[in-house]
Amino acid sequence: MGLKIVPATLRKYRKTVIIRKGFNLEEIFEQVSFYYTCDIEVGVISKTTLDDGYETEYGYKLFFVSLEEAIQANEKLLNIDKIPWIERDLTVLRELHANSTK
């Protein structure tokens, strides 16, 4: 997304594995996602590089929101079939939020 992380702050957070039917119902889709926490260098933003697939199609853009705002925005997308990873991302966001309020 064009952000520069502070390498010394990079920490493994969580791993998820999703196995489901693919969009082509004859295929099995397996996705392994790794989540990390880190600090970023404030004010250092370079050009965003999106993949040629869904990231460009969906118009992904960098902007900053609170965990609560991210959760609320993702909850609005739960029933969109073309975005099956929203439930996974919401689980991680809710977990982060719960851990941040302890």
The first five atom37 places (N, CA, C, CB, O) and aatype in JSON, in Angstrom:
{
  "aatype": [12, 7, 10, 11, 9, 19, 14, 0, 16, 10, 1, 11, 18, 1, 11, 16, 19, 9, 9, 1, 11, 7, 13, 2, 10, 6, 6, 9, 13, 6, 5, 19, 15, 13, 18, 18, 16, 4, 3, 9, 6, 19, 7, 19, 9, 15, 11, 16, 16, 10, 3, 3, 7, 18, 6, 16, 6, 18, 7, 18, 11, 10, 13, 13, 19, 15, 10, 6, 6, 0, 9, 5, 0, 2, 6, 11, 10, 10, 2, 9, 3, 11, 9, 14, 17, 9, 6, 1, 3, 10, 16, 19, 10, 1, 6, 10, 8, 0, 2, 15, 16, 11],
  "atom_mask": [
    [1, 1, 1, 1, 1],
    [1, 1, 1, 0, 1],
    [1, 1, 1, 1, 1],
    [1, 1, 1, 1, 1],
    [1, 1, 1, 1, 1],
    [1, 1, 1, 1, 1],
    [1, 1, 1, 1, 1],
    [1, 1, 1, 1, 1],
    [1, 1, 1, 1, 1],
    [1, 1, 1, 1, 1],
    [1, 1, 1, 1, 1],
    [1, 1, 1, 1, 1],
    [1, 1, 1, 1, 1],
    [1, 1, 1, 1, 1],
    [1, 1, 1, 1, 1],
    [1, 1, 1, 1, 1],
    [1, 1, 1, 1, 1],
    [1, 1, 1, 1, 1],
    [1, 1, 1, 1, 1],
    [1, 1, 1, 1, 1],
    [1, 1, 1, 1, 1],
    [1, 1, 1, 0, 1],
    [1, 1, 1, 1, 1],
    [1, 1, 1, 1, 1],
    [1, 1, 1, 1, 1],
    [1, 1, 1, 1, 1],
    [1, 1, 1, 1, 1],
    [1, 1, 1, 1, 1],
    [1, 1, 1, 1, 1],
    [1, 1, 1, 1, 1],
    [1, 1, 1, 1, 1],
    [1, 1, 1, 1, 1],
    [1, 1, 1, 1, 1],
    [1, 1, 1, 1, 1],
    [1, 1, 1, 1, 1],
    [1, 1, 1, 1, 1],
    [1, 1, 1, 1, 1],
    [1, 1, 1, 1, 1],
    [1, 1, 1, 1, 1],
    [1, 1, 1, 1, 1],
    [1, 1, 1, 1, 1],
    [1, 1, 1, 1, 1],
    [1, 1, 1, 0, 1],
    [1, 1, 1, 1, 1],
    [1, 1, 1, 1, 1],
    [1, 1, 1, 1, 1],
    [1, 1, 1, 1, 1],
    [1, 1, 1, 1, 1],
    [1, 1, 1, 1, 1],
    [1, 1, 1, 1, 1],
    [1, 1, 1, 1, 1],
    [1, 1, 1, 1, 1],
    [1, 1, 1, 0, 1],
    [1, 1, 1, 1, 1],
    [1, 1, 1, 1, 1],
    [1, 1, 1, 1, 1],
    [1, 1, 1, 1, 1],
    [1, 1, 1, 1, 1],
    [1, 1, 1, 0, 1],
    [1, 1, 1, 1, 1],
    [1, 1, 1, 1, 1],
    [1, 1, 1, 1, 1],
    [1, 1, 1, 1, 1],
    [1, 1, 1, 1, 1],
    [1, 1, 1, 1, 1],
    [1, 1, 1, 1, 1],
    [1, 1, 1, 1, 1],
    [1, 1, 1, 1, 1],
    [1, 1, 1, 1, 1],
    [1, 1, 1, 1, 1],
    [1, 1, 1, 1, 1],
    [1, 1, 1, 1, 1],
    [1, 1, 1, 1, 1],
    [1, 1, 1, 1, 1],
    [1, 1, 1, 1, 1],
    [1, 1, 1, 1, 1],
    [1, 1, 1, 1, 1],
    [1, 1, 1, 1, 1],
    [1, 1, 1, 1, 1],
    [1, 1, 1, 1, 1],
    [1, 1, 1, 1, 1],
    [1, 1, 1, 1, 1],
    [1, 1, 1, 1, 1],
    [1, 1, 1, 1, 1],
    [1, 1, 1, 1, 1],
    [1, 1, 1, 1, 1],
    [1, 1, 1, 1, 1],
    [1, 1, 1, 1, 1],
    [1, 1, 1, 1, 1],
    [1, 1, 1, 1, 1],
    [1, 1, 1, 1, 1],
    [1, 1, 1, 1, 1],
    [1, 1, 1, 1, 1],
    [1, 1, 1, 1, 1],
    [1, 1, 1, 1, 1],
    [1, 1, 1, 1, 1],
    [1, 1, 1, 1, 1],
    [1, 1, 1, 1, 1],
    [1, 1, 1, 1, 1],
    [1, 1, 1, 1, 1],
    [1, 1, 1, 1, 1],
    [1, 1, 1, 1, 1]
  ],
  "atom_positions": [
    [[0.82, -1.21, 0.0], [0.0, 0.0, 0.0], [0.85, 1.26, 0.0], [-0.93, 0.01, 1.2], [0.32, 2.36, 0.09]],
    [[2.14, 1.11, -0.1], [3.01, 2.28, -0.2], [3.57, 2.76, 1.13], [0.0, 0.0, 0.0], [4.23, 3.8, 1.17]],
    [[3.31, 2.04, 2.19], [3.83, 2.45, 3.5], [5.19, 1.82, 3.75], [2.84, 2.06, 4.62], [5.47, 0.72, 3.29]],
    [[6.02, 2.53, 4.49], [7.33, 1.99, 4.85], [7.29, 1.57, 6.31], [8.47, 3.05, 4.61], [7.05, 2.39, 7.2]],
    [[7.52, 0.27, 6.54], [7.47, -0.22, 7.92], [8.8, -0.01, 8.61], [7.08, -1.7, 7.95], [9.84, 0.13, 7.97]],
    [[8.75, 0.0, 9.93], [9.95, 0.04, 10.75], [10.31, -1.42, 11.02], [9.74, 0.88, 12.1], [9.65, -2.07, 11.83]],
    [[11.34, -1.96, 10.36], [11.64, -3.4, 10.42], [11.74, -3.96, 11.84], [12.91, -3.67, 9.71], [11.3, -5.09, 12.07]],
    [[12.3, -3.23, 12.76], [12.49, -3.74, 14.12], [11.17, -3.96, 14.85], [13.35, -2.79, 14.91], [11.13, -4.65, 15.87]],
    [[10.07, -3.37, 14.34], [8.77, -3.5, 15.01], [7.9, -4.6, 14.41], [8.03, -2.19, 14.95], [6.81, -4.86, 14.91]],
    [[8.36, -5.25, 13.35], [7.57, -6.28, 12.67], [7.43, -7.51, 13.56], [8.22, -6.67, 11.33], [8.42, -8.09, 13.99]],
    [[6.18, -7.91, 13.83], [5.9, -9.07, 14.69], [4.82, -9.93, 14.04], [5.45, -8.61, 16.11], [3.84, -9.42, 13.51]],
    [[5.02, -11.25, 14.09], [3.98, -12.16, 13.64], [2.78, -12.01, 14.56], [4.49, -13.64, 13.6], [2.94, -11.93, 15.78]],
    [[1.59, -11.98, 13.97], [0.38, -11.88, 14.78], [-0.44, -13.17, 14.7], [-0.46, -10.68, 14.33], [-0.78, -13.78, 15.71]],
    [[-0.76, -13.58, 13.46], [-1.7, -14.69, 13.32], [-1.62, -15.27, 11.92], [-3.14, -14.23, 13.62], [-1.17, -14.61, 10.98]],
    [[-2.05, -16.49, 11.79], [-2.14, -17.17, 10.5], [-3.55, -17.73, 10.38], [-1.06, -18.31, 10.36], [-4.1, -18.26, 11.34]],
    [[-4.15, -17.6, 9.19], [-5.45, -18.22, 8.94], [-5.35, -19.1, 7.7], [-6.55, -17.15, 8.76], [-4.56, -18.84, 6.8]],
    [[-6.16, -20.14, 7.67], [-6.24, -21.02, 6.51], [-7.72, -21.17, 6.15], [-5.57, -22.42, 6.79], [-8.54, -21.5, 7.01]],
    [[-8.04, -20.93, 4.9], [-9.41, -21.08, 4.41], [-9.37, -22.12, 3.3], [-10.01, -19.72, 3.9], [-8.56, -22.04, 2.38]],
    [[-10.27, -23.1, 3.4], [-10.45, -24.08, 2.34], [-11.93, -24.09, 2.01], [-9.92, -25.52, 2.76], [-12.77, -24.35, 2.88]],
    [[-12.27, -23.8, 0.76], [-13.67, -23.73, 0.34], [-13.76, -24.05, -1.14], [-14.27, -22.33, 0.64], [-12.74, -24.21, -1.82]],
    [[-14.98, -24.15, -1.63], [-15.17, -24.3, -3.06], [-14.75, -23.01, -3.74], [-16.64, -24.66, -3.41], [-14.97, -21.92, -3.22]],
    [[-14.16, -23.15, -4.91], [-13.75, -21.98, -5.67], [-14.94, -21.34, -6.36], [0.0, 0.0, 0.0], [-16.06, -21.86, -6.3]],
    [[-14.7, -20.22, -7.04], [-15.77, -19.59, -7.81], [-16.25, -20.54, -8.89], [-15.3, -18.25, -8.42], [-17.43, -20.59, -9.22]],
    [[-15.31, -21.31, -9.45], [-15.64, -22.42, -10.33], [-15.91, -23.58, -9.38], [-14.48, -22.74, -11.4], [-14.97, -24.1, -8.78]],
    [[-17.14, -23.98, -9.23], [-17.54, -24.92, -8.17], [-16.86, -26.28, -8.26], [-19.01, -25.11, -8.22], [-16.98, -27.09, -7.33]],
    [[-16.15, -26.55, -9.34], [-15.44, -27.82, -9.46], [-14.05, -27.75, -8.86], [-15.36, -28.24, -10.93], [-13.34, -28.76, -8.81]],
    [[-13.64, -26.59, -8.42], [-12.3, -26.4, -7.87], [-12.36, -26.18, -6.36], [-11.6, -25.22, -8.55], [-13.36, -25.69, -5.83]],
    [[-11.29, -26.54, -5.7], [-11.12, -26.26, -4.28], [-10.16, -25.08, -4.15], [-10.59, -27.52, -3.49], [-9.1, -25.06, -4.78]],
    [[-10.53, -24.11, -3.35], [-9.72, -22.92, -3.13], [-9.11, -23.02, -1.74], [-10.56, -21.61, -3.29], [-9.83, -23.24, -0.76]],
    [[-7.81, -22.86, -1.66], [-7.13, -22.85, -0.36], [-6.33, -21.56, -0.27], [-6.21, -24.1, -0.18], [-5.56, -21.23, -1.17]],
    [[-6.52, -20.85, 0.82], [-5.8, -19.59, 1.02], [-5.2, -19.57, 2.42], [-6.75, -18.37, 0.8], [-5.89, -19.76, 3.42]],
    [[-3.9, -19.33, 2.45], [-3.2, -19.18, 3.72], [-2.81, -17.71, 3.84], [-1.93, -20.13, 3.8], [-2.15, -17.16, 2.95]],
    [[-3.22, -17.08, 4.92], [-2.94, -15.66, 5.13], [-2.14, -15.49, 6.41], [-4.25, -14.82, 5.19], [-2.44, -16.1, 7.44]],
    [[-1.14, -14.65, 6.34], [-0.31, -14.34, 7.5], [-0.54, -12.88, 7.87], [1.21, -14.61, 7.21], [-0.54, -12.01, 7.01]],
    [[-0.74, -12.63, 9.14], [-0.98, -11.27, 9.64], [0.19, -10.86, 10.53], [-2.32, -11.2, 10.42], [0.72, -11.66, 11.3]],
    [[0.57, -9.61, 10.42], [1.68, -9.06, 11.19], [1.26, -7.73, 11.77], [2.96, -8.91, 10.32], [0.36, -7.07, 11.25]],
    [[1.9, -7.34, 12.84], [1.76, -5.98, 13.36], [3.11, -5.28, 13.17], [1.32, -5.97, 14.88], [4.16, -5.92, 13.15]],
    [[3.05, -3.97, 13.04], [4.29, -3.21, 12.88], [3.98, -1.73, 13.05], [4.95, -3.48, 11.5], [2.82, -1.31, 13.05]],
    [[5.03, -0.95, 13.18], [4.93, 0.5, 13.12], [5.3, 0.92, 11.71], [5.84, 1.19, 14.2], [6.03, 0.22, 11.01]],
    [[4.81, 2.08, 11.31], [5.18, 2.62, 10.01], [5.9, 3.95, 10.2], [3.94, 2.8, 9.1], [5.72, 4.63, 11.22]],
    [[6.7, 4.3, 9.23], [7.37, 5.6, 9.27], [6.35, 6.66, 8.9], [8.61, 5.65, 8.31], [5.81, 6.67, 7.79]],
    [[6.08, 7.55, 9.83], [5.07, 8.59, 9.63], [5.5, 9.52, 8.51], [4.84, 9.4, 10.94], [6.64, 9.97, 8.45]],
    [[4.57, 9.79, 7.62], [4.82, 10.73, 6.53], [5.55, 10.14, 5.34], [0.0, 0.0, 0.0], [5.83, 10.85, 4.37]],
    [[5.88, 8.84, 5.38], [6.58, 8.2, 4.27], [5.6, 7.31, 3.53], [7.82, 7.38, 4.78], [5.29, 6.2, 3.97]],
    [[5.11, 7.79, 2.4], [4.16, 7.03, 1.59], [4.64, 7.08, 0.14], [2.7, 7.58, 1.73], [4.77, 8.15, -0.45]],
    [[4.9, 5.91, -0.42], [5.3, 5.83, -1.82], [4.1, 5.38, -2.66], [6.51, 4.86, -2.0], [3.0, 5.21, -2.15]],
    [[4.34, 5.2, -3.93], [3.26, 4.81, -4.85], [2.69, 3.46, -4.44], [3.77, 4.77, -6.31], [3.43, 2.53, -4.13]],
    [[1.36, 3.36, -4.45], [0.68, 2.12, -4.17], [0.74, 1.22, -5.39], [-0.79, 2.37, -3.75], [0.5, 1.68, -6.51]],
    [[1.07, -0.05, -5.19], [1.12, -1.01, -6.28], [0.06, -2.07, -6.04], [2.55, -1.65, -6.4], [0.17, -2.88, -5.12]],
    [[-0.97, -2.07, -6.87], [-2.04, -3.05, -6.76], [-1.84, -4.16, -7.78], [-3.42, -2.39, -6.95], [-1.21, -3.96, -8.82]],
    [[-2.37, -5.35, -7.47], [-2.3, -6.41, -8.48], [-3.3, -6.09, -9.6], [-2.6, -7.83, -7.86], [-4.17, -5.24, -9.44]],
    [[-3.15, -6.77, -10.71], [-4.01, -6.5, -11.87], [-5.39, -7.12, -11.73], [-3.36, -7.01, -13.13], [-6.26, -6.91, -12.58]],
    [[-5.61, -7.87, -10.68], [-6.89, -8.54, -10.49], [-7.87, -7.7, -9.7], [0.0, 0.0, 0.0], [-8.13, -6.54, -10.03]],
    [[-8.41, -8.3, -8.66], [-9.49, -7.68, -7.9], [-9.09, -6.38, -7.21], [-10.0, -8.64, -6.89], [-9.94, -5.5, -7.04]],
    [[-7.83, -6.23, -6.8], [-7.44, -5.0, -6.11], [-7.66, -3.78, -7.0], [-5.96, -5.07, -5.67], [-8.16, -2.76, -6.54]],
    [[-7.29, -3.9, -8.25], [-7.52, -2.8, -9.19], [-9.01, -2.67, -9.5], [-6.72, -3.02, -10.5], [-9.56, -1.57, -9.51]],
    [[-9.66, -3.82, -9.76], [-11.09, -3.82, -10.09], [-11.92, -3.18, -8.99], [-11.57, -5.25, -10.33], [-12.85, -2.41, -9.28]],
    [[-11.61, -3.47, -7.73], [-12.37, -2.94, -6.6], [-11.91, -1.54, -6.18], [-12.27, -3.87, -5.43], [-12.51, -0.94, -5.28]],
    [[-10.86, -1.02, -6.82], [-10.41, 0.34, -6.53], [-9.81, 0.52, -5.15], [0.0, 0.0, 0.0], [-10.07, 1.53, -4.49]],
    [[-9.02, -0.44, -4.69], [-8.4, -0.33, -3.38], [-7.59, 0.96, -3.28], [-7.49, -1.55, -3.1], [-6.87, 1.35, -4.2]],
    [[-7.72, 1.62, -2.13], [-7.0, 2.86, -1.86], [-6.54, 2.84, -0.41], [-7.88, 4.11, -2.15], [-7.17, 2.22, 0.45]],
    [[-5.44, 3.53, -0.16], [-4.92, 3.64, 1.19], [-5.61, 4.79, 1.92], [-3.39, 3.85, 1.17], [-5.64, 5.92, 1.43]],
    [[-6.16, 4.49, 3.09], [-6.61, 5.53, 4.01], [-6.63, 4.93, 5.4], [-8.01, 6.09, 3.61], [-6.71, 3.72, 5.58]],
    [[-6.56, 5.8, 6.38], [-6.43, 5.37, 7.76], [-7.75, 5.51, 8.5], [-5.34, 6.17, 8.48], [-8.42, 6.55, 8.42]],
    [[-8.13, 4.45, 9.21], [-9.35, 4.44, 10.02], [-9.04, 3.73, 11.34], [-10.54, 3.74, 9.26], [-8.02, 3.05, 11.46]],
    [[-9.91, 3.9, 12.3], [-9.77, 3.18, 13.56], [-10.2, 1.73, 13.35], [-10.61, 3.86, 14.69], [-10.84, 1.4, 12.35]],
    [[-9.87, 0.86, 14.3], [-10.33, -0.53, 14.22], [-11.85, -0.59, 14.18], [-9.79, -1.33, 15.42], [-12.43, -1.4, 13.44]],
    [[-12.51, 0.25, 14.98], [-13.97, 0.26, 15.01], [-14.53, 0.61, 13.63], [-14.49, 1.25, 16.07], [-15.48, -0.03, 13.16]],
    [[-13.95, 1.61, 12.97], [-14.42, 2.01, 11.64], [-14.16, 0.92, 10.61], [-13.73, 3.31, 11.2], [-14.99, 0.69, 9.73]],
    [[-13.02, 0.24, 10.71], [-12.71, -0.85, 9.79], [-13.7, -2.0, 9.97], [-11.26, -1.35, 10.01], [-14.15, -2.59, 8.99]],
    [[-14.02, -2.31, 11.21], [-14.99, -3.38, 11.48], [-16.35, -3.01, 10.91], [-15.1, -3.64, 13.0], [-16.98, -3.83, 10.24]],
    [[-16.81, -1.79, 11.16], [-18.11, -1.36, 10.66], [-18.17, -1.38, 9.13], [-18.44, 0.04, 11.17], [-19.16, -1.82, 8.55]],
    [[-17.11, -0.91, 8.48], [-17.08, -0.89, 7.01], [-17.11, -2.3, 6.44], [-15.83, -0.14, 6.51], [-17.79, -2.56, 5.45]],
    [[-16.36, -3.21, 7.06], [-16.33, -4.59, 6.58], [-17.63, -5.33, 6.85], [-15.17, -5.34, 7.22], [-18.02, -6.21, 6.07]],
    [[-18.31, -5.0, 7.95], [-19.6, -5.63, 8.24], [-20.61, -5.35, 7.13], [-20.15, -5.14, 9.6], [-21.47, -6.18, 6.85]],
    [[-20.51, -4.19, 6.51], [-21.43, -3.82, 5.42], [-21.2, -4.65, 4.16], [-21.28, -2.34, 5.1], [-22.05, -4.68, 3.27]],
    [[-20.06, -5.33, 4.08], [-19.71, -6.1, 2.89], [-19.91, -7.61, 3.07], [-18.28, -5.83, 2.51], [-19.61, -8.38, 2.16]],
    [[-20.4, -8.02, 4.22], [-20.48, -9.45, 4.54], [-21.26, -10.28, 3.52], [-21.11, -9.61, 5.87], [-20.89, -11.43, 3.28]],
    [[-22.3, -9.77, 2.94], [-23.16, -10.57, 2.07], [-22.84, -10.44, 0.59], [-24.58, -10.18, 2.29], [-23.66, -10.79, -0.26]],
    [[-21.67, -9.94, 0.27], [-21.28, -9.81, -1.13], [-20.49, -11.07, -1.51], [-20.43, -8.5, -1.38], [-19.39, -11.31, -1.0]],
    [[-21.05, -11.86, -2.41], [-20.44, -13.14, -2.79], [-19.05, -13.01, -3.38], [-21.33, -13.85, -3.78], [-18.23, -13.92, -3.24]],
    [[-18.76, -11.88, -4.03], [-17.45, -11.73, -4.66], [-16.35, -11.39, -3.67], [-17.52, -10.66, -5.71], [-15.19, -11.27, -4.07]],
    [[-16.68, -11.25, -2.4], [-15.68, -10.9, -1.39], [-15.76, -11.91, -0.23], [-15.9, -9.44, -0.87], [-16.1, -11.53, 0.89]],
    [[-15.46, -13.17, -0.49], [-15.6, -14.18, 0.57], [-14.6, -14.04, 1.7], [-15.47, -15.55, -0.02], [-14.78, -14.65, 2.76]],
    [[-13.55, -13.27, 1.52], [-12.53, -13.13, 2.56], [-12.92, -12.12, 3.64], [-11.2, -12.71, 1.94], [-12.21, -11.98, 4.63]],
    [[-14.03, -11.42, 3.46], [-14.45, -10.42, 4.44], [-14.68, -11.05, 5.81], [-15.73, -9.71, 3.97], [-14.28, -10.48, 6.83]],
    [[-15.31, -12.21, 5.85], [-15.56, -12.86, 7.14], [-14.24, -13.15, 7.86], [-16.37, -14.17, 6.94], [-14.12, -12.94, 9.07]],
    [[-13.25, -13.64, 7.11], [-11.93, -13.91, 7.69], [-11.32, -12.62, 8.23], [-10.99, -14.55, 6.64], [-10.83, -12.58, 9.36]],
    [[-11.35, -11.57, 7.43], [-10.76, -10.3, 7.85], [-11.49, -9.71, 9.05], [-10.78, -9.3, 6.7], [-10.86, -9.15, 9.95]],
    [[-12.82, -9.84, 9.07], [-13.58, -9.35, 10.23], [-13.2, -10.1, 11.5], [-15.08, -9.49, 9.97], [-13.1, -9.49, 12.57]],
    [[-12.99, -11.39, 11.4], [-12.58, -12.18, 12.56], [-11.27, -11.63, 13.13], [-12.42, -13.67, 12.18], [-11.14, -11.46, 14.34]],
    [[-10.32, -11.36, 12.26], [-9.02, -10.86, 12.71], [-9.16, -9.44, 13.27], [-8.0, -10.88, 11.55], [-8.58, -9.13, 14.3]],
    [[-9.92, -8.58, 12.59], [-10.12, -7.21, 13.09], [-10.78, -7.22, 14.47], [-10.97, -6.4, 12.11], [-10.37, -6.48, 15.36]],
    [[-11.82, -8.04, 14.63], [-12.5, -8.12, 15.93], [-11.56, -8.63, 17.02], [-13.75, -9.03, 15.83], [-11.58, -8.16, 18.15]],
    [[-10.73, -9.6, 16.67], [-9.75, -10.13, 17.62], [-8.74, -9.05, 18.02], [-9.01, -11.34, 17.02], [-8.42, -8.89, 19.2]],
    [[-8.24, -8.32, 17.03], [-7.31, -7.22, 17.32], [-7.97, -6.2, 18.25], [-6.87, -6.52, 16.0], [-7.35, -5.73, 19.21]],
    [[-9.22, -5.87, 17.96], [-9.94, -4.89, 18.77], [-10.11, -5.4, 20.2], [-11.32, -4.58, 18.15], [-9.87, -4.66, 21.16]],
    [[-10.51, -6.65, 20.35], [-10.69, -7.22, 21.69], [-9.37, -7.21, 22.46], [-11.24, -8.66, 21.61], [-9.35, -6.92, 23.65]],
    [[-8.28, -7.54, 21.79], [-6.97, -7.56, 22.45], [-6.46, -6.17, 22.78], [-5.95, -8.29, 21.58], [-5.69, -5.99, 23.73]],
    [[-6.88, -5.18, 22.01], [-6.4, -3.81, 22.24], [-7.13, -3.14, 23.4], [-6.57, -2.98, 20.97], [-6.65, -2.14, 23.94]],
    [[-8.28, -3.67, 23.79], [-9.04, -3.06, 24.88], [-8.85, -3.77, 26.21], [-10.51, -3.05, 24.53], [-9.49, -3.43, 27.2]],
    [[-7.95, -4.76, 26.22], [-7.69, -5.48, 27.49], [-6.76, -4.7, 28.37], [-7.1, -6.86, 27.23], [-6.43, -5.15, 29.47]]
  ]
}
